[in-house]
Amino acid sequence: MKKNLPFVLFISALLLFQGCASPKYIYDKSSFKRQKELRNTHGGNVVGEIMLVMVGAMIDPEMEYIPSDQHFKKLKLINPTNDTLYVNMLTDLVWDNEDYCDFMDIRIPPKLSCKVMVPMHAAYNLYFSNTPQSDDDEMIEIFTTDVKRFSLYPGMTMEANKPEESLAPKE
């Protein structure tokens, strides 16, 4: 058991620091703050459950572990294009007494991805574009329980709305 202790401590520290990583691509101050709150809440839940399992194993090794419902998950937004993508995520889910759990002004650099901690069982409208103006935004709805990673590229919603061209010969 003592041989594995440094390994367990290293992995625990790595997970803790990864969970505390700042959401560097969120430029809206209130969204940035909300993302940090979500990450801290999720990190606290994970650390609490790990401690509960460790104490339970010391007291009663035969005890069966039943995890609590996970309330948050990481959603990976991928930008496969050569342009920066500007993303806004809107939902009707309320985070605190006065604010929705929206994330505004996410700027994903070319060929990179952004991990966003989101609540489970939430529907988000993703507005995205490769320009900072909002007049050319595309919208797609996602459900956080169904999606773990999502690749965004301009024109993806317009392909479904494109009218079919006539196959008749032109005169």
Protein Blocks (a to p, Z undefined) as FASTA:
>chain_A
ZZmmmmmmmmmmmmmmmmmpccfkbmbfklmmmmmmmmmmmmmmmmmmmmmmmmmmmmmm
mbccdddddfbdcdddddfbfbdcddddddfbdfblmbccbdehiacdehiacdddddeh
iacdddddfbfbfklcccddddfklpmbdcddehklmmmmpccddfbdcZZ
